[in-house]
């Protein structure tokens, strides 16, 4: 791996020098990291919203509903 990288560095020096190569590697790593974090956060948000939806659904039957001036609790559940 390192041997191949050394060859690649020698080759790239002729093209555009070290700074661009390492800049590309750094940006690539940063992008991968950001994408991985975004996917993880999205996954967590999905989980959390599912949990919240379940909680709300469980609470609904216990909430007081107003019929005219009388507050009644749903006893059907």
N, C-alpha and C positions, 0 to 999 in steps of 0.2 A: 504493500500500500504506500509506504513512505517512499520507496524507490520510484514508483510510478509518479508520485506527487513531485518529487525532485525533478524528474524529466519534464513534467508539465510546467513547473516553475521556470526551468531553463527555456523551454519553448515559449512561454508567455512573456518572458523578459524581452525576447526579440520582438514581440508584437506590441505590448503596451505597458510593460514594466510591472513591478511588484504591487504598487499601490492600488491599481485598478483590480488586479486579481484578488487581492485580499479584501478590497472593498466589496467585490461581487460575492465572495464567500461569506463575508460578514452580513451583507444584506440578505443573502439566501438563508442563512441561519436565523436571522431575526424574523424573516417572513415565516419560516417554518414554525418557529416558536409562537409567533402571533396567531397563526392559523390554528395551531394545536390548542392554545389558550381559548380562542374564540369558540372552537368546537366544544371544548370542555364546558365553558360558560353556557353555551346554548343548550347543552345536554342538561346542565344543572337547572336552568330556567324552565325547561320542559318538565323536569321532575317536580320542581317546586310549584309550578302552576297546576300540575295534576293534583298535588297534595292539597293546595288551596281550594281547588274546585271540589274535591271530596269533602273537605271541612265545611265549605259553604253549603253543599248539598245536605250534609248531616245536620247542620244547624237550622236549615229552613223550617222543618216541621216544628221546631221548638220556639220559633219566633212568634210574637203576638201579632195577630192580624186584626185589623180594624173592620168591624161591620157597623156602619153608622157611628153611634157614640160609644158602643160597647167594644171593649177589647176582649177578643176571645182567643184562647190558645187552641191550636189545632190538636184534637185528641184522637184523630183517626190513625195516627202513626204510633 
